Amino acid sequence: MSIQTPETTTYDDGLLDGELAAITGLSSRRVHARAAMADDYDPLYAQGLIDGYLHAIAVNAAHAEKERNTR
């Protein structure tokens, strides 16, 4: 009996990389440059990178807004 793990796609890899880029404070310009370079080779990764970055930025902005409103 073997353990089955879900396979990740390159989109998922890009999504994680984009979220990590936002958390570590990488600038939007650099993330978009990475996505532009990756788009020629792996468009799904590039889309995941941008989506992950924008998602993490939106989540952080929502948390900051919530903090401002609770004070």
Sequence and secondary structure as in RCSB ss.txt:
>XXXX:A:sequence
MSIQTPETTTYDDGLLDGELAAITGLSSRRVHARAAMADDYDPLYAQGLIDGYLHAIAVNAAHAEKERNTR
>XXXX:A:secstr
         HHHHHHHHHHHHHHTT  HHHHHHHHHHHHTT HHHHHHHHHHHHHHHHHHHHHHHHHHHT 
